[in-house]
Amino acid sequence: MSAENALAFIARIDARTQLPPVILIAGPQVFLREYVLDLCRDALRGARCEWQSFQIAAPGDFAPVVEAMAAPGLFAPATIASCRIVRARSGGDDEGDGAEPRTPRAADDSALARAIELARNPSHLILLYERDSAPARVQRLVDKAGVSVVCSKPFDSQLPQFANLFARRLGVKISYAAAETLSERYGSNLAAMHNALVLAALTPHQNVDDFLRSGAGRSDLGAELFQISESLSADLPLMPFAMIDRAIAIGRDPTELLSVEIIPSLRRLLLAAALSAQGQGPAEIAMEIGMSPRSPRVTATTNAARRYGLQRLTRTYREAIELDASFKNGTVKEREQALSALLAPLLLQERGRTN
């Protein structure tokens, strides 16, 4: 199979060359996987293409993909099938990571092989594995039909290239010195680097280089990152809504906000509430949620968990997990509003109780 790193594949997209009918995306860099998927979506979207998203979580889930590839729509002769293979399904053999027990895969492989066989230009099949690498058996199926995009941790020498790539696609011109500054500041944290450039693109500053190199973008962005997570533990019920609106306004993705900030914060609160219900103190809670016992965040988390209560946190956390899956399989379109709707029962009920 033709294997390419993410930089080489993105260069192919920028050159507007025809993409292969099957694209396999995998690698340890979560942001880079999602970024490559978005670029594929932008490059392949067209008036005569029908985009369909599938979440593959169990054997047999490829059957609807086969149907979609075999029968394009009446007014859209080309089908773009985007399949997200969730980590729960990954693994299970000696060909990749994971620890799922061995199961018969003949029917599963047959459906996947059929979907790959039906993928012919102008239709495309995109397989995104939420894991460090795709199983070797899948790579063998894709071998003659497409390309494997490996989203690995970038080398230091590649960081300025990523900075220039992100800037170019945002319509921002930066110098080599600015690219080096971003590389030194954020290292392999490509999500933070991209967010800094998004913020720079939205500023009224005419000289983007000066803005980035001055550190203004760094301080403003740093003040925004992870404060949504911390605000859920504060005694200011309306603050998370304002922070979500602010984060989206500067270009952060709702899916990222949910998976990187909101869900981890709800998990810590839920764990703190469960331990408190068992009579555990702040020291035990701090150890379980991975914080220093002396950190003021432990006290804030414990107090917030006590205010919200175990039952409400359990319900909200379960709904957050379901919403994350809906974001990723494309069933929720108004993602910004969905975040506020998720938190409203938790935060606004708390406000009514304390007022």
C-alpha positions as CSV (number, residue, x, y, z in Angstrom):
1,M,0.0,0.0,0.0
2,S,1.1,3.5,-0.7
3,A,1.9,5.0,2.8
4,E,2.4,8.7,3.3
5,N,3.0,10.9,6.2
6,A,0.4,13.6,6.9
7,L,2.5,16.4,5.4
8,A,3.0,14.6,2.1
9,F,-0.7,13.8,1.8
10,I,-1.7,17.4,2.6
11,A,0.7,18.6,-0.1
12,R,-1.1,16.3,-2.5
13,I,-4.4,17.9,-1.5
14,D,-2.9,21.3,-2.0
15,A,-1.6,20.4,-5.4
16,R,-5.2,19.5,-6.3
17,T,-4.2,16.1,-7.6
18,Q,-6.8,13.4,-7.8
19,L,-7.1,11.5,-4.5
20,P,-7.2,7.7,-4.5
21,P,-10.6,6.1,-4.1
22,V,-9.6,4.6,-0.7
23,I,-8.0,6.6,2.1
24,L,-6.9,5.0,5.3
25,I,-6.1,7.4,8.2
26,A,-4.5,6.3,11.5
27,G,-1.8,7.5,13.9
28,P,-1.2,8.6,17.5
29,Q,-1.8,12.3,16.7
30,V,-5.5,12.8,17.3
31,F,-5.7,16.4,16.1
32,L,-3.8,15.5,13.0
33,R,-6.1,12.6,12.2
34,E,-9.1,14.9,12.5
35,Y,-7.4,17.7,10.5
36,V,-6.6,15.3,7.6
37,L,-10.2,14.1,7.6
38,D,-11.5,17.7,7.4
39,L,-9.2,18.4,4.5
40,C,-10.4,15.3,2.7
41,R,-14.0,16.5,3.3
42,D,-13.2,19.9,1.9
43,A,-11.3,18.5,-1.1
44,L,-14.0,15.9,-2.1
45,R,-17.1,17.8,-1.3
46,G,-19.0,18.8,-4.5
47,A,-22.4,19.4,-5.9
48,R,-22.4,15.9,-7.4
49,C,-21.1,14.1,-4.3
50,E,-23.1,12.7,-1.4
51,W,-21.2,12.7,1.9
52,Q,-22.3,9.9,4.3
53,S,-20.7,9.3,7.7
54,F,-20.6,5.9,9.5
55,Q,-19.4,4.9,12.9
56,I,-18.1,1.3,13.0
57,A,-18.2,-0.2,16.4
58,A,-18.9,-3.9,15.9
59,P,-18.5,-6.6,13.3
60,G,-21.1,-6.2,10.6
61,D,-21.3,-2.4,10.8
62,F,-19.7,-2.2,7.3
63,A,-22.9,-3.6,5.7
64,P,-24.5,-0.1,5.4
65,V,-21.3,1.2,3.9
66,V,-21.4,-1.5,1.2
67,E,-25.0,-0.4,0.4
68,A,-24.0,3.2,0.2
69,M,-21.1,2.5,-2.1
70,A,-23.2,0.2,-4.3
71,A,-26.1,2.5,-4.8
72,P,-25.2,6.2,-5.2
73,G,-28.1,8.7,-4.9
74,L,-30.2,9.7,-7.9
75,F,-28.9,13.2,-8.0
76,A,-25.4,12.5,-6.6
77,P,-23.7,9.8,-8.7
78,A,-20.6,9.9,-6.4
79,T,-20.7,8.7,-2.8
80,I,-18.1,9.8,-0.2
81,A,-18.3,7.3,2.7
82,S,-16.5,8.4,5.8
83,C,-16.1,5.5,8.3
84,R,-14.9,6.2,11.8
85,I,-13.7,2.9,13.4
86,V,-13.9,3.6,17.1
87,R,-11.2,2.3,19.4
88,A,-13.5,-0.1,21.2
89,R,-13.5,-2.3,18.1
90,S,-9.8,-2.0,17.4
91,G,-7.2,-4.6,18.3
92,G,-7.9,-8.2,19.1
93,D,-5.0,-9.8,17.2
94,D,-1.3,-9.5,16.9
95,E,-1.5,-7.1,14.0
96,G,-2.1,-4.0,16.0
97,D,-2.6,-2.4,19.4
98,G,-5.6,-3.1,21.6
99,A,-6.7,-6.0,23.8
100,E,-10.0,-7.1,22.4
101,P,-10.3,-10.9,22.4
102,R,-10.0,-12.8,19.2
103,T,-13.2,-13.2,17.3
104,P,-14.1,-14.6,13.8
105,R,-13.7,-11.8,11.3
106,A,-14.5,-13.5,8.0
107,A,-17.9,-11.7,7.5
108,D,-16.5,-8.4,8.7
109,D,-13.5,-8.6,6.4
110,S,-15.8,-9.6,3.5
111,A,-18.0,-6.6,3.9
112,L,-15.0,-4.3,4.2
113,A,-13.4,-5.9,1.1
114,R,-16.6,-5.4,-0.8
115,A,-16.8,-1.7,0.2
116,I,-13.2,-1.2,-0.9
117,E,-13.9,-3.0,-4.2
118,L,-16.9,-0.7,-4.9
119,A,-14.8,2.5,-4.2
120,R,-14.0,3.8,-7.6
121,N,-13.5,7.4,-8.6
122,P,-15.4,9.7,-8.4
123,S,-16.7,7.8,-5.3
124,H,-14.4,7.5,-2.3
125,L,-14.1,5.5,0.9
126,I,-12.4,7.0,3.9
127,L,-11.4,4.8,6.9
128,L,-10.3,6.7,10.0
129,Y,-9.0,4.4,12.8
130,E,-9.1,5.9,16.3
131,R,-5.8,4.2,17.2
132,D,-2.1,4.4,16.6
133,S,-2.2,2.1,13.6
134,A,-4.7,0.2,11.5
135,P,-4.6,-3.6,11.7
136,A,-2.3,-5.2,9.2
137,R,-5.2,-7.2,7.7
138,V,-7.0,-3.9,6.9
139,Q,-3.9,-2.5,5.3
140,R,-3.6,-5.6,3.1
141,L,-7.2,-5.1,2.0
142,V,-6.5,-1.5,1.1
143,D,-3.1,-2.3,-0.4
144,K,-3.9,-2.0,-4.1
145,A,-6.8,0.5,-3.9
146,G,-5.6,3.6,-2.0
147,V,-3.3,5.4,0.3
148,S,-2.5,5.1,4.0
149,V,-2.0,8.4,5.8
150,V,0.2,8.0,8.9
151,C,-0.5,10.8,11.5
152,S,2.5,10.4,13.7
153,K,4.2,12.8,16.1
154,P,6.0,15.3,13.9
155,F,9.8,15.6,13.9
156,D,11.2,18.9,15.1
157,S,12.3,19.7,11.6
158,Q,8.6,19.3,10.4
159,L,7.1,21.8,12.9
160,P,7.8,24.9,10.9
161,Q,6.3,23.2,7.9
162,F,3.1,22.5,9.8
163,A,3.1,26.1,11.0
164,N,3.3,27.3,7.4
165,L,0.7,24.8,6.3
166,F,-1.8,25.8,8.9
167,A,-1.2,29.5,8.1
168,R,-1.6,29.0,4.4
169,R,-4.9,27.2,4.8
170,L,-6.1,30.0,7.1
171,G,-5.2,32.6,4.6
172,V,-2.4,34.0,6.8
173,K,1.1,34.8,5.7
174,I,3.9,34.2,8.2
175,S,7.6,34.5,7.9
176,Y,10.2,31.8,8.6
177,A,11.0,33.5,12.0
178,A,7.3,33.4,13.0
179,A,7.1,29.7,12.0
180,E,10.2,29.0,14.2
181,T,8.6,30.9,17.1
182,L,5.5,28.8,16.9
183,S,7.5,25.6,16.7
184,E,9.5,26.5,19.8
185,R,6.5,27.7,21.7
186,Y,4.1,24.8,21.1
187,G,6.4,21.9,20.0
188,S,4.4,18.9,18.8
189,N,1.2,20.3,20.2
190,L,-0.3,20.9,16.8
191,A,-3.7,21.8,18.1
192,A,-2.4,24.6,20.2
193,M,-0.3,25.8,17.2
194,H,-3.3,25.8,14.9
195,N,-5.5,27.6,17.5
196,A,-2.8,30.3,17.9
197,L,-2.9,30.9,14.1
198,V,-6.7,31.0,14.1
199,L,-6.5,33.7,16.8
200,A,-3.9,35.6,14.8
201,A,-6.1,35.5,11.7
202,L,-9.0,37.0,13.7
203,T,-7.0,39.9,15.2
204,P,-7.1,43.4,13.7
205,H,-3.3,43.4,13.7
206,Q,-2.0,44.1,10.2
207,N,1.4,42.5,10.9
208,V,0.6,38.9,11.9
209,D,4.3,38.1,12.4
210,D,4.7,40.8,15.1
211,F,1.5,39.5,16.8
212,L,2.7,35.9,16.9
213,R,6.3,36.7,17.9
214,S,5.3,39.2,20.6
215,G,3.6,36.5,22.6
216,A,0.2,38.2,22.5
217,G,-1.3,35.2,20.7
218,R,0.2,33.0,23.3
219,S,-1.2,34.8,26.3
220,D,-4.6,35.3,24.9
221,L,-4.9,31.7,23.7
222,G,-3.4,30.4,27.0
223,A,-6.1,32.2,28.9
224,E,-8.7,30.5,26.8
225,L,-7.5,26.9,26.7
226,F,-8.9,24.7,29.5
227,Q,-10.7,27.5,31.3
228,I,-14.0,26.0,30.1
229,S,-13.0,22.8,32.0
230,E,-12.1,24.8,35.1
231,S,-15.2,26.9,35.0
232,L,-17.4,23.9,35.4
233,S,-15.9,23.6,38.9
234,A,-16.4,27.2,39.8
235,D,-19.4,28.7,41.5
236,L,-20.4,30.8,38.5
237,P,-23.1,28.9,36.7
238,L,-23.3,31.1,33.6
239,M,-19.5,31.4,33.0
240,P,-19.1,28.1,31.0
241,F,-21.7,29.3,28.4
242,A,-19.9,32.6,27.9
243,M,-16.5,30.8,27.6
244,I,-18.0,28.3,25.0
245,D,-19.2,31.2,22.9
246,R,-15.9,32.9,23.2
247,A,-13.9,29.8,22.3
248,I,-16.1,29.1,19.2
249,A,-15.8,32.7,18.1
250,I,-12.0,32.4,18.0
251,G,-12.2,29.3,15.9
252,R,-12.1,26.3,18.3
253,D,-14.0,23.3,17.2
254,P,-17.1,22.2,19.3
255,T,-16.0,18.6,19.0
256,E,-12.6,19.5,20.5
257,L,-14.2,21.4,23.3
258,L,-16.5,18.5,24.2
259,S,-13.8,15.8,24.0
260,V,-10.8,17.7,25.4
261,E,-12.4,19.9,28.0
262,I,-16.0,19.2,28.9
263,I,-16.0,15.3,29.1
264,P,-12.7,15.1,31.1
265,S,-14.0,17.7,33.5
266,L,-17.3,15.9,34.0
267,R,-15.4,12.7,34.5
268,R,-13.4,14.3,37.3
269,L,-16.5,15.7,38.9
270,L,-18.3,12.4,38.6
271,L,-15.4,10.6,40.2
272,A,-15.2,13.1,43.0
273,A,-18.9,12.8,43.7
274,A,-18.8,9.0,43.8
275,L,-15.8,9.1,46.2
276,S,-17.5,11.7,48.4
277,A,-20.6,9.5,48.6
278,Q,-18.3,6.7,49.8
279,G,-16.9,9.0,52.6
280,Q,-13.6,9.6,50.9
281,G,-11.8,12.9,51.7
282,P,-9.9,15.4,49.5
283,A,-6.6,13.5,49.7
284,E,-8.1,10.3,48.3
285,I,-10.0,12.3,45.7
286,A,-6.9,14.2,44.6
287,M,-5.0,10.9,44.2
288,E,-7.8,9.4,42.0
289,I,-8.2,12.4,39.7
290,G,-4.4,12.9,39.4
291,M,-4.0,16.2,41.2
292,S,-1.8,17.4,44.0
293,P,-3.7,17.3,47.4
294,R,-2.6,20.9,47.9
295,S,-4.0,22.1,44.6
296,P,-6.9,24.6,45.0
297,R,-8.5,22.8,42.0
298,V,-9.0,19.7,44.2
299,T,-11.1,21.8,46.7
300,A,-13.0,23.4,43.8
301,T,-13.7,20.1,42.2
302,T,-14.8,18.5,45.4
303,N,-17.1,21.4,46.3
304,A,-18.6,21.4,42.8
305,A,-19.2,17.7,42.8
306,R,-21.0,18.0,46.1
307,R,-23.2,20.9,44.7
308,Y,-24.1,19.1,41.5
309,G,-24.7,15.7,43.1
310,L,-23.9,12.2,41.9
311,Q,-27.2,11.6,40.1
312,R,-27.1,14.8,38.0
313,L,-23.4,14.3,37.1
314,T,-24.0,10.7,36.1
315,R,-26.9,11.8,33.8
316,T,-24.9,14.7,32.3
317,Y,-21.8,12.6,31.8
318,R,-23.8,9.8,30.0
319,E,-25.4,12.4,27.7
320,A,-21.9,14.0,27.0
321,I,-20.6,10.6,25.9
322,E,-23.6,10.1,23.6
323,L,-23.3,13.6,22.2
324,D,-19.6,13.0,21.5
325,A,-20.5,9.9,19.4
326,S,-23.2,11.9,17.6
327,F,-20.7,14.7,16.8
328,K,-18.3,12.1,15.3
329,N,-20.9,10.3,13.2
330,G,-22.4,13.5,11.9
331,T,-25.9,13.1,13.3
332,V,-25.8,16.4,15.2
333,K,-25.5,19.5,12.9
334,E,-25.9,22.4,15.4
335,R,-22.9,21.5,17.5
336,E,-22.5,24.9,19.2
337,Q,-26.1,24.9,20.5
338,A,-25.8,21.2,21.5
339,L,-23.0,22.0,23.9
340,S,-25.0,24.6,25.7
341,A,-28.1,22.3,25.8
342,L,-25.9,19.6,27.3
343,L,-24.7,21.8,30.2
344,A,-27.9,23.8,30.8
345,P,-29.7,21.2,33.0
346,L,-26.6,20.8,35.2
347,L,-25.6,24.5,35.5
348,L,-29.0,26.2,35.4
349,Q,-30.6,23.9,37.9
350,E,-27.7,24.5,40.2
351,R,-28.3,28.3,39.8
352,G,-32.0,27.9,40.6
353,R,-31.2,25.8,43.7
354,T,-28.7,28.3,45.1
355,N,-30.6,31.5,44.4
